Amino acid sequence: MKILIVGSGAKEYSIAKLVSQYDNTELVFVAPGNDAIAEFANCIDIKADDIENLVEFAKVNEIDMTIAASEKSIENGIADKFNEAGLMIFAPTSEAAKITNSKSIAKKFMYKVKIPTPKFGIFDRENMAIDYARKSQYPLVIKTDNHQHGENVFICDNFKIAKRIIEDLFDNAQKKVIIEDYVAGQEFSYYIVSDGYNAMPLNSVVPYKSVLEGNGGAMTSGLGAYAPFYMIDSKLESKIFKEIVYPALDELSKGRNQYVGILGIDIILDRSGNLNVIEFNSFLKEPDAQCVLELLDDNLTNIMNATVVGSLVDDYREIASKPFFSTSLVLSSGNYPSEGTYGEVITGLEEIEDHCDIAYFNTVKDSNGNILTTGGRTLVLTTEASTLEKSAQKLYECVELVGFESMKYRKDIGKTIIIGC
């Protein structure tokens, strides 16, 4: 097969590296990719949201399957254009993906379908949002409407902080702000593969989003994770499908708007055992992707092909996963998420490559072959073992061998088990 992967981050690196090893893979292209991906795949100078040129490239190069890992490409309708051109693509349509691109749309969708979610308000006027916050109980959660890099979720302990956050968001041209009740419990992400009607579990992941150990400081897009969530059993999985997955897929399919691809569901399991959906995601997030792919024990392209052609439940009784735990850690440069440091040489990568998987964000290689930082999240290191404790131990042994001047990382991945309870 000739595979085209759309995106440029660490998850695209991990996917490209994985599928390039399959016997049924002939060529792997990544658009636009990054310097590290170019070591084993063909990077194409086409941006992820340049849909017309991506379609043309797929036609000319007779691509058998395109995998849209980039959220931006999905939001810009890559699946719609590829489907119109008769090209096979693993991605939801832009209409189906609206519940993943906009938190306000997702919240209204969940309210309509009766999917459990924390109580919320959606505001396009600053004074209305502040008035709502004034009358609310604390802590309170404030979010931007769209996914964005860096801080987009704020947990406020009092009205004074909430008011300042709301004012800052509207001052920075946010058109909508979502305010929702804080729910104490364990957050986890649950990933499924869907052909629009049927769905199968891919895996569950516990994310670490805060900058500081113990979940203090600013919220980020993700600084670590482990899989699977140890509390997932057949009873809880059945509850997730009954209360969330099937109601969502059924509602989307009513308007011939079937969701095809990977759907990520961010959930809080509260102290009473209730599920509370925070948001949806249109693909594997960073660094969840590395945890999930590390444990995958099936051919990813075959799964995606079966999903697109509608033979998922005919070809698979389940998607096989290794009976281990995986742990991923993000190494960032500078003061992510506020700023990053550029041009620092990364050392120690050769020493750890046989002991853990390394995935690269947008690092660059200089004329001397050195790998340099380009700001923000830089690397994802991933290990697996028979227990979570052993996996985390292996991970941090690898970290000790890696270095760059402003390197920062959390030191409690896989060690702080129940978060927020």
N, C-alpha and C positions, 0 to 999 in steps of 0.2 A: 504493500500500500504506500501511496504517497500522501503524507500528512502535512497539513498546514496548521500551525498553532498561532493564534492571534494574541499578542501581548508582549510584555517586556520585563516582567518582574521575576521574583524567585519562584513563584508557582509555575510559570511558563518554563523556567529552567528545569524544574523537577519533572514536569510532564514530558518535555522534550528529551531529557536524558533517559527517562523510563521507556518511552515508546521507541526510541532509537535502538533499544536492545532487543526488541521483539523480532522473531524470525520472519514474520509477515510484513515487516516494515522495510520498504525500499529506500525512501528518502524522507527526511524531515525538514520542513521549512518553518521558520519562525519570523513573524512580522510584528514589530520591528526587531524583537529580540534584544540581546545585549552582548557585550564583549565575551562574557563567559560562555554563553550559549553557543557562540560561534566555534567553540572548540570541538563540538560534535554534531552540530546542525547548521543548516544554511540560513543565515539571517538575511532578511529582505528589507530593504529601505522603504517600507510602506507603513504609515502610522496606523494604529489600531482603529481609528475612527474614519479612515479613508476607505470607505466601504466599496466605492466604485472600482478603485484600483485593486482592491483585494479580490473582488469578483473576477476582474479581468485576469489577474495573476492565476487564480484557480483554474480558469478556463484554459488559458494558454499552456499551463504546466500539467494539465490533466490530473488535478488533485483529487484523490479518492475520498478524503474526508477532511473537513476543516473543524478545528476545535477552538471555539471562541472562549478563551479564558479571561479576556479583558472585559471588565464591567462596562467600560466606555463603549466598546464595540457592540455589546449587546444592547445597551441603551440607545445607540444610534441605528439600530435596525439591521444588523448584519444578517441575522437569520432570515428576515423578510426578503432581503435582496438575494441571498443565496438560494432560498427556496424558489423565488421567481425565476431564477436562472437555471433551475433544475440541478443545482449542486448540493451534495450532501454536506450538512453542517450540524454539529452538535452544539445547540444553543437554543434558548427560548426566543420566541418572537418579541419584538419591542413592546407589544401590547400585553403579552403574558408577563413580561418582566417588570411591568410598572409597579407591582407589589414589592419588588426588590430595589427599585431605583428611588422610590419616594416613600418616606416613612408615613406621610399623611395619607397617601393612597392606601398603604398597607394597613394603617390603623382603621380607616373606614371600611376596608375590605373585611378585616377580622370582626369588626362590630356587626357588619351585615350578615356574615356567615356564622356568627356566634363562636368564633375561635377564641379561646381564653387569652386575654391580654390585659395588662394593667390599665386602670382607669386613666383617661387622657383628655387633653384639650388641644385643638389645633388653632393657631392664631396667625393672622396676617397683619395685625395691628399691634403695635408695641403697648399701647395703653390697656388694651384688653388682656394681653398676656400678663402684664404686671398686676392687674386687678385679680386675675385668676390665681396668680402666685401668692398674692397677699392673703387670700382666703383659704389657701391649701395647708395641709399638714406636711411636716418635714420629717426626714429628708424628702427632697423633690428632685425629679430627673428632668432636665431640659435638653432637647436635641435639635440639631439642624434637620431640615426636611430631607436633604440629599446626603448620600455618602460622600465623604471628602477625606483627604489625607489629613492626619494630625487629629486635633481635638474636635469632636463633633457631638460628644455626650458629656454632660456636666451634672454631677451629683451635688446638690446644694443643701447645706445643713440649716440654712435660715433664709428669711425673706430678703435680708440685705444683700446676700450673695446672689440669690436668684434674680433680684432686680438688676444688679450690675451685669449679670450674664445676658439677660434679655436685652438690655440696652445696647450692649456690645454687639450682639448678633444682628440686631436691626441696623445699627450704625455701619456694620460691615456688609450691608446689602443682602442679608438673608430675607427672602420673601415670606417664608413661613417658619414658625417655630412650634415644636411639639413639646408639650409639658405633660408628664405622666407620673403617676404615683410610684414611689420607690417600693420595691418588693424585696424583702430580705430572703436570701436563699442561695442555692448553687446555680450559677449560670453555666450552660453548656450549649454547644452547637450540634445539631443533628442534621446529617446530610443524607439525602435520598437521591436516587436516580429515577426519573420518570419519563415515560413515553407519552404522557398526556392523560392517560387513563389509569395505568398501573404504576406502582412504585415499589422500589426495593431499597432497603437500608444500605448505605455505603459505609458509614461509621459515625461514631459520636466523638466529640472533642471538647475538652475543658480548656477555655482560653484564659490567658492572663493579659489583660488590657491596660492596667494601670502602670505608670512609670516606676513606682517604688514598690519594694517588697511589702507584702501584707496588704496590697491593693490600695496604697496611698498615692497621692499626686494626681497628675493629669491622666485622663483617659486617652488611649491611643487606638490605632487600628489593630494592634496585637503585638506583644513582645515575647510570647511563649505559649506553649500549649502541650497537652498530653492527650493520648487516646488509648483505649476508649474510656468514656466516663464510667467509672467502676460501679455506679448505681444502676446502670441500664440492665434490665432483665427482660424476659419475655412479657411480663405483665406491664411494665412501664412502656415498652416498645409498642405494645398493642394499644395502650392509651394514647400515645403520640399519634399513631395512625388514625385512630378513631376520632380524636378530638381536633386534630390539626391537619394531617396530610390529606386524608380523603375528602374532608369538607372543602379544603382549598382547591384541590385538583378538580373536584366535581363542579364547583362554582365557576372556575376558569373555563372548563370544557363546555359549559352551557352555551356560550356565545361563539363556539368553534374557535376557542382561544386556548387550545391545549398547551400546557406547559411541558416542553420537551427539553431535557437536560438535567443538570444537577441543581437541586433546590436546597439551600442551606436555611435552617431554622434556628434562630437564637432564642433559647428558652431559659427561664428561671424556674427551677424546681423549689417551691417554697417549703416552709417548715411543716405545712400540713399535707404535703405530697401533691399539691396542685401544680399544674403546668401554667406558665405565664409566658406567652410569646412576646418577645421584644421586637423582633424584625425578621425579615427574610433576606436572603442573599442569592444572587444569580449564579454563583459558582463557588468553588472552594476559596476561602479567604487565606491570607497569610497570617500566621504560619500553620494554620490548620491543614493546608494542602500537604505539607511535608509529613505531618503525622499520619494522615489518611493514606497517602501513597506509600509510605514506609511499610504499612501493614497490609496493603492490598495484595491478595494472592490469586488474582485473576488477570487476564489480559485486558488492559484498560480500553484499547481501541476496539476490541471485540464487544465489550460491554456497550460502548458508545454507539457502535454500528447497530447492535440489536435494539438499542433505545430509539434510534432514528427511524429504523424500518418498521418498528412496532412489534418485534418478536421477543421482547425482553423476558416476559413470563414464560414463553415457549422454550427459550434457550437456557434459562437459568432458574433453578430452584431458589438459589440465594447467591449473593456475590461473596466469594470466599475472602476471608481475612485471616491473617496469621494470628495464632492464639498468644500474642505477646502484647506488651505495652510499648508505645513509642512516645518520645519526648522531644520537643523542638524548642530551641532558644534563639531569639533574635539578638544579634550583636549590632548595636547602632553607634554612629559616630556623632559627636557633638551632643547637643541638648535636645535630641528628638523628644517630642514632636515639634518644638518651636523652631529649631535651627539645626543645621548639620555642619560637619567639617569636611572639606574637600582636599584630595591630594595626599592623604596619609598612606604610607606603604603598609600593607597587611602582611604579617609574617606568620609562619607556623602552619600554613595550610597543607604543605606536603607531609608534615609529621602526623596529621590527624586524618588524612583522606582514607586510610584503611580502617579507621576505627569509628567513623561517623559519616553520614551523608552531609555534604556541603551544598547549599543552594545560594545563588548569588542574586542580589537585587541589582541596581544599576551601577555596579563597579566598573572600572575601566582598567585596561592594561597599558602600561607605558612602553616606550621603545626598548627598555631593558627587560621587559617581561614581568615587571612587578605589577601586582594587583593593587589598585588604589581605591580609596573611599571616594564616593561622590555625594556624601551627605545623607543624613537620616538613617533609615534601616539599611544595613549593609550586607549582612550574611545571616543565613539560617542554618544552624547545626542541628542534626537529628540523629537520635540513636534509638535502638530497640533492645528489649530484654524480656525475660520471662516475668519479671515483676516491675512495677512502676519505680520502686526504690532503686533497683539495679539499673534501669534505663536512665534515671536522673543522675545516678553516680557516674555512669559512663560518659554522660553528656558533659558534666562539669570537669571531668578529667581531661576531656578534649579541649574545653575552653581554656584551661590553664596553659595550653601550648600555643594558643593563638594570640596575636597582639597587634594593635595599632594605637597611636598616641591618645586619641580621645575615646577609646572603646568603652562602651557602657552596656550593661546587661543586668537582668534580674537574677538574683541568686537563689530564688525559692521555687523555680519551676519544678513541678512534680513533688514538691515537698509540702507546700500549703495545699491541703486536699480540699477541705470544705471552705469555700470562700463566701463570706457575707452571711453565713448562718448564725 
